[in-house]
Amino acid sequence: MTRMTARLSVRVAAAAAPLLLLTWAAEPARAHGAPTDPVSRVYACSPGGGAARSAACRAAIAANGAPFTAWDDLRVAGVDGRDRQVIPDGRLCSGNLPAYRGLDLARRDWPATRLAPGGRLSLAYASTIAHTGTFRLYLTEQGYDPSRPLTWSDLPERPFARITDPPLRDGAYRMEVTLPADRTGRQVLYTVWQNSSTPDTYYSCSDVVFPEHGEAAGVARSARPAATPAAPRPRPTRTAGSPEGSPAPASERGGGRPERAAAAGAPAAGAPAHGGSAPSGLAGGAAAVLVLTGGAAFALRLRRH
């Protein structure tokens, strides 16, 4: 009788593993990410971004009342392409999320990346949880004033690039795009990532600098990879109105690397990210192994009795 019970327990455990695996797979995956090259405000000011001690980041952190530890979690649920209707003017960089309100400060000294007008840009969007979706890239219109809050009227109606499901390599989505040729001075690269299998949309502001007329253009981005950013603890999905929880110019450096304030280190421009959560296939396999192992252990205990 004891042997029959043990064999039955093993069979039940083996049968339950696929069911538990299917249940796990049915849970919605939460995608996370932010641009690291050109470096976004949220990543530059994060604890691992390298510029948290710059004047702009200190002001942003003070406005938040907390550091940007969850640099990859600036997401809004249920937007469904209605960005201009859901995200109000002056709140574009924060996605209207109170936990990121410091990113909306209008300043001329945000850590920035030098770019070449009309050149090719290799954009790296770090992802701590891989997922599918479409990226829309906007660049502020010529005449944009960084001393004023960013509004939708500062951006063109259509993105200059749209990329769906780009390749994920070394912890980041890699996108090759051609920049508009008519920009000079400080601008904002505004990136919208609309997920296709979750209801989330991510927003980010990357400050960039184009040479003024008569200056050398330089190159679009750094060819030297930087350190892998640490994955923060994930947060639950928030809606646009959910509750949470303002200048001396920085010197510019060429080669596509972010600018550095005098007293701060530069954030990594092309940093790949490492996942903070296991991909679905790995986690599902681990769940099945745990179930089978537990079932076998239970069977052995029964046999000993």
N, C-alpha and C positions, 0 to 999 in steps of 0.2 A: 504493500500500500504506500509505503514511504517512497519507494522508487517510482511508482506511478505518479505520485504527487510532484516529485522532483522533475520528471520528464514533462509533465503538464505545465509546470512553472516556466521551464525553459521555452516551451512552445509558445506560451502566452507572451513572454518577453520578446521573442523574435517576431511575433505577429504585431506587437504593439509598436516596435521601432519604426516601421514605415509610416504608421498612422501618426505618431508623434512628430516624425520628420515632416510630413505633409502639413500638420498643424503649424509647425514652426515656419515653414515656407510661406504659409498663407498670411503671416503677419507682415504688415507693410514695412519695407526697409526705409530707414531714415538716412537720406543722403546728406553729406556735409562737405563744405569746401569754401575756398576763397582764393583769389589770385595772389600769387607770390611773385610773379614777374609779368608785367610791371607790378611792383608791390602795392597791395591794397592798403588803405588806411588801417583797417581792422587787423590785418596781419602785422604790419609794421609796428603797431602800438601794442601788440600782444606781448606777453612775457618772453616769448622766444623769438620775436620778430626783429630785435636788435635796436629799435628806436624808441622804446618806451620811455626813455629819459629825455627825449627831445622836447622842446617847448610845446609843440603842437600836441604831442601825445600826452604830455603831462596835463595839459588843459583838457583834453578829451576825457582822460581818466577821471579828472576831478569833476567834470560835468556828469559823468556816469555815477560816480561814487564807488566805483569798483573797476578793477583791471579787465582788459579784454581777454580773459582766459579762454572763453568759448569763441575764438576767432573764426571758427568754421560753421557757426550756427546762426548766422544772420539770415533768417528765412521767414517767409510769411506764407501761411496756408490759404488756399482757396482763391488766389488772385486770378488764375486761369486766363492770363494774357491781358487783363484789365489794369495794367500797371499804372497808367496815368489817372485812372479813376480811383484806385485804392490808395496809392502812395501820394500824399500831398506835397506840394512845393515846399522846398526847404527841408524836407525829410528824406530825400532820395538816398543819401548815403547810409542812413540808419534803417531804411525800410519802414520808418515810422515806429520802430521798436524802442521803447524807453531804455532798455538795457544797452543800446548802442547810440544814444542821442548825442554823445560827444563827437561822433563822426561827422555830424552836420555842421560843426563850427566852421564859420567862414574865415579862413586864414590863408596867408601866402607862404607859410613855412612848413606845410605838410611834407613829410619825406616823399621824394619824387624820383622818377626815373627819366633819364634823358632819352629822347627818341628822335628819329630822323623822319621828317615829313615825306610822305610818299614812299617810305621804305617798307621792307618786310619786317613784320614783328612776330617773334615766336613767343606766344603767350602761354604761360604755365598756370593752371588753375589747380591748386592742391586739393586733393579729395581724401578725406579720412574714411569715407564710406563710398564705395563705387556705386554709381547709379546712371540711369539713362536720362537724357533730356536735351534741350536745345539752348545754346548760348547765343545771346544777342549783344553785340558790341556797339556802343555809341561813343562818339567823341564830341565834347562840347564845341559849339560853333566858335569861329573866330570872333573875337570881341568879348568872350567870356571874362567876367570879372571875378577872380577868386576871393575878393574881399566881400563878396555878397553871397548869401545862401544859394546853393544850387537848385534850380527850378527846371521843370520840364521844358520851358521855352528856351533854356540854354542848350538843349539837345535837339538834333534833327528829328523829324518825324520817323524816319526809317533808320535802322542800324546800318553801319558801313560793312558789317560782316554778320553772318548768321551761320552757325555750325551746329549740326545735330550729331550726337553721339561720337565725339572725337575720341581718338585712342587714349587709353589710360596707360601711361608708362612711368615707372619709378614713382608711383604715388601721386601723379598729377595728370590732368588732361592737357594735351599738347595741341596747340592750334597755330597754324601759320596763316597770317592775314596780311593784307596790304593796307597801310595807313593812308588816310587822306593826305593830299599833298599841299594843302593851303593853310596849315596851322602853324602858328608861331607862339612863343612864350608859354606860359603855364596854362595847362588844360586839364580836364578830367576825363579819364577813360572809364566809362560807366558800363559795367557788365551785369547782364541779367541772365540768370540760369533758371529756366523753367523746367522742372522735372516732368518726365512723361509717365512715370509709374508711381509717383506720390503727388499729393496736392500742393507741394511746396515750390516756392519761387525764391531764389537767392538774389540779393542785390549787393553790389560792391562798387566803391570808388577808388580808383588808382590815380594818383596825381602824377602827371607827366610834364616834361618840359621839352619844347621844340626850340631849336635855335632861332634867334631873332634874325632879321634880314642882315646879311653880311657875315654872320657867324658860320663856323664850320658845323656841318650837320652831325658828324659823329656816326655812331652805329646804333642800331635799333635795340640791341639787348646784349647782355653779358653772355659769353660762351662758357664761363666757368660756373659749374653747378655749386650750390651752396648746401649748407647742412640741412638735414631733414627736420622739419618742424615737429615738435611733440604734439601728439593728439590730445585735445582737451576732453574733459568729460562732457558727453552729449547732454543736451537739454531737451525738454519736451517741446512739441510744436507750439508756436505762438501765432496768434492772429495779429493783424495790423494794429488793433487797438488794445491789445492785452497789456496789463501792467507788468513791470519788472523792477527787480531789486529792492576861458573861452579862449612880442612877435618879431623877432628879428629874422630876416631871410636866411635860410640855410645855404651853405655853399654847395655848388653843383659839381657832380663828377660825371665824366663821360663814360662811354663803354656800356651804357645800358644799366649801370648799377645805380641803386637809389641814392638820392642826395643824403648828406649827413649834416645834422646840426652840429655846431661847434663842440657841444658837450655830450654828443650822443654817438653811438655806433650805428652804422647803416644797416637797415634790414636786408636780408638776403633777397636778391632779385629773382633768382631762378630756382628757388628751393623746392625740391620735390617733397611731398608729404607722405607720411607713413600712416597706415590705417589705424584708427583707434578702436575699430570693431572688426570682427572677423567677417569676410565675405560669406554670402549665404551658403555656398556649397561646402565650405570648410566647417561652418557652424552646424549645418545640418548633419554632416558626417559625424561630427563630434557628438551630437545628440544621439544618433543611432548607436555609436560605440558605447556611450554611457548606459543606454538602456539595456543593450545586450550584456554588457559586463555586469550590471546590477542583477539581471535575471540569472546569469550563470552563478554568481556568488550566492544568490538566494537558494538556487537548486543544490549547491554543495552543502549549504548549511542544513537543508532538509535531509540530505543523505546521511549526514553525520548523526542526526537525531534518530 
